[in-house]
Amino acid sequence: MTGLQLALAAGALVGLGAALLLWRLVPAEPDLADVLTRLAPGRPTRPGTHGGDGSPGAPADGRERLGVWAMRTLPAAAWARTPTRELAILRMPIARFYGEKVLYAVVGLLIPPVLAAFFALIGLPLPVAVPALGTLALAAVMFFLPDYNVRDDAKKARAEFARALGAYIDLVALERNSGSGSRQAMEVAAAVGDSWVFRRLGEELARSRWSGQAPWEALHALADELGLPELDELADIMRLSGEQGAQIYSNLRARSASMRAAMLNAELAKANEVGERMSIPMSLLGVIFLAILVAPSLLRVLGGDGP
């Protein structure tokens, strides 16, 4: 590294330190929407209100502690858009999510300098601009990687919730057909299964019982929190039964049948996509095989060789 490069690196570090010092001394301007969201009363199951084991209290691991520090230190605008519904269905605290983002960004900051030092040790030094730009680019990519992971996991969780909800609707319909009331049918059906979907529904129904809230209102709130339109439609059907005394057995069975048909169509579409992707390598193999068969004759014709 030349003297000019050392001087540029030292100046950049001094400027960065001065900028960080000034940023730290400037009075904070909290985001009004973020402050109102934190002060608003919420259910204890919302992400960020419990530790890793689901109990209220202090963060359970280092990622949550790092996330709490980042939430207190960094401005709210630094997080861009937080996938709150995805975190809610995964029951991941916001502090842990923010901690993962900061941790991934730090890893992205460290990888390029380590690689540059390794190349320098083996005698292949890189220009200063390469690790500097690579550090910024990789840190930015790694910072948004947890967002992709959370959205992908939430998509799978919603699909699993929809599959279990179809069975739950059938159980509720059977309970209602046997003469049970709306709340009793919903609670008994939730107690049958042992998956996380049934447990989540049972928790919401139990909470609504103790708070004096109608069970369909609890399901409406849960559907809005998790982004589940299928659960919202079930709440509408149960409201008709609870408030107007309507016979909903046929409606529930029709709804569960339509959900199963929709899931079957989605699985068939995925299978067709996989089949189409598998046909591409087979087509390429066929083209290569034909080229191997035709190549000798074509070379003889082009070379002017007679039979």
N, C-alpha and C positions, 0 to 999 in steps of 0.2 A: 504494500500500500504506500503510495507516494505521500509527500508532505502536504500537498494540496488536498488530497482525499481525507487525510487525517484532520486538516483544518475544517473542511466542510462537515465532517462527521461531528467534530467537537462543537461547531457552531450550531448544528441542528439539535444536538442534545441540550445545549444551553438555552436555545430558543424554546424547545419543548418544555424544559423545566420552568422557564419563566411563564409560559402560557398556562401550564398546570397550576402554578402558584397564584396567578391572577384569577384563574377560574375558581380556585378554592376560596379566595378572599372576596369574590363578588357575592353580594347577598342573593340568596336563593329565591327564585320565583316559581313556587309550586304550581303545577297544573291544576286548575280549578276542578275540572271533571274528575281527575284522579283523586283529589282530596275528598270531594263529595262522595265518590264511590267507596273510599275507605271508611268514611264516617257514617255511611248509611247502614242501618241495621240489616243484617243478612242472616241466612240460615247457617248453622254451624257446619253444614256439609259443603259449603262453598270452598273452592280451592284457596289455599293460603291461610285458612283459619285453624288448621290442625297440623300436627306433626306427621312424621312418616308413618306412624302406627295408627293414624286416624283419630288420636286423642288431642284435645286442645292443649296448647302449651308451647314450649320452646321448640325450635327446629330440631329434627332428629338426627341429621347428619351434616357433614361438612358442606355439601352443596346448598342446603337450606341456609346455613349460617352465612355462606358466601352470598347467597341471593338476598338475604336480609340486609347485609352490608351494602350491596349494590343498590337496593331499593332506597336506602337512606342517603346514599352518596350521589348516585347518578341521577340526572334529570329524567322526568317521566317520558319526555320525547325521545330519549335514547332507545327505548324499547320498541318503538314503532307500534305495530298492532299486536296486542296480546291475544292469543286464541283462547279466550275464557271458556267458551263452550267445550272445546276439546279438552282443556284441563279439567273441567267439571266432570265430564263423563269418564275420564281416566282417574279422577280423584287425586290429581297431582297438585300439590300446593304451588301457588304462584312463586313463592320464594325459591323452591327447588328448581322450577323452570328457569327463573332468572339466574340462579346459580350455575345451572348447566350452560346457559348462554355465555356467561362470563368465563367459565372454565374452558369451554371450547375455543373462545376467542384467544385466551392466553396460550393455549396449545398451538393455535394457528400463528401466534406471534413468535413462538419459540422454534418451530420447525425450520423455517428458512435460515435463520442464523446458524442453527446446528448443522444443517446441510452445507452451508457456505464454509463453516469451519472445517468440516470433514473434507471437502474438496480442496481447501487450502492445505490441509495436512498431507494429502496425497499428491500435491504439486499441481493442482488445477484451480488456481484462484479465480474467483468470479468478480466481475465489477461490482462496486458498492451499490449501484443502482438496482442490480438484480435481486439481492436479498432484501433490500429496502422495499421495493415495489412488491416482491413476492410476499413479504411479511404482511403488508397492508391488505393485499388481495386475499390471502389465505385466512387472515383473521376475520375479514368481513364475511367470507363464505362460511367459516366455521361458526361465526356468531349466529347465523340464521339456520344452521343445520338442525338445532333442536326444534325449531318451528316445523320443519318438514317431518321430523320424527314424530312429533306430537300429533300432527294432522293425519299422518299415515296410521298411527296406532288408534286414533279416535275413529277413523273410517272403519277399521276392522271391528272396533268395539260397538259401533252403531249397527253394523251388519249382524253381529252376534246378538245385540239387544233386540233387533227386529225378529230374528229367528225365535228367540225365547219368548218374545211378546206374543207371537202367534199361538204358542202353546198356552200361555197365560190367559189369552182371550177365550180359548176353548174351555179352560177350567172355570173361568168366571161364568161362561154361558151355562155350563153344567150345574154349577151351584145355584144360579138364578132359576134354572128349570126345576130344580128340586125344592124350591120355595124359600131359599135364603134371601135376606135383604141385600141391598146394594153394597153396603159397607161390609157386611159379613161375607158375602160372596167374594169380594175383592181381597179381603184379608185371608180367608181360608185358601184361596187359590195361590196367594203369594207365599203361604207357609208350606205349600206342597213341594216346590222346587228348592234345590240347594245351591243353584248357581248364583253368581254375583248379581244377575239381573233380578231374580226373584228376591234376593236379600235387599237390594236397593228399593224395590217396590214396597216390600214389607216395612222397611224403615220409614219411608215417606207416609205410608198409611198409618203406622203407629204414631208418628209425630202429629199427623192431622187429628187423630183421635184425642190425644192429650191436649192439643191446642184448641179443640172445638171447631176445627175447620172441616168443611165437607171433603170427602175423599177425592171427588173429581176435581176440586179446586187444587188439591195437593198434586194430583197428576198433571193438571194444566201447568202449574208452576215448574214441576220437574221437566216436562216436555219443553218448556220455553228455556229452561236453564241448560239442558243438554242438546237442544236442537233436534228433537225427535217428533216429527209430525204424526207418526203412527200412534204414539202415546197420547197425543192431543186429540186424535179422533176417538180413541177409546174413552177418554174423559168426557167428550161430548155425548157419546152413547150412554154412558153411566149417568150423566146428568139428566137425560130424558127419563131414565128409570127412577132416579131418586126424587126429582122434583115433580114429574107429571105422572108417575106410576105406569109408564108405558111398558109393554111387553117387548123385551129387547133380545130374547133368545135367538130369533132368526137373524136379527141385525148383527149380533156378535159372531154367529157362525159364518155369516156371509162375509164379514170383515176379515176373519181369520183365513177363510178360503181365498179371498182376494190377495191377502198378504203372501200366502204360500205360492199362489200363482205368479205374483210379481217376483218373488225370490227365485222361483224356478226359471222364469224367463231370463232373469239376470244371470243365473248360472249357465243357462244354455248359451246366452250371448258370449259369456267368457269362454265357454268350451269352443264355440265357433271361432273366436279370435285365436285361441291357442292352436286349433286345427289349421287355420290359415297361416299362422306363423310357421308351423311345422312343415307346411307344403312348400315353403320357399327353399329350404335346404334340399329337399327332394328334387325340386325342379332344377336347381343348380347342378346337382349330381347327374341328372339326366342330360343336361346340356354338355357337361364335361365328358360324359361317356360317349355322346354322339360326336363330339369334337375329336376324341381319341380314335374313334372308328373312321372318321372321314379324313383325318389329317394325313395318313400315308398316301391315299389316292390323290388328294389335292396336291401334295408335294411332288408326286410323280408327274402330274399334269403340268404343274408350273415349271418343273425342271426339264420338261421336254423328253422325258424317258418314254420309250415305246414299251408296249407289253412284251 
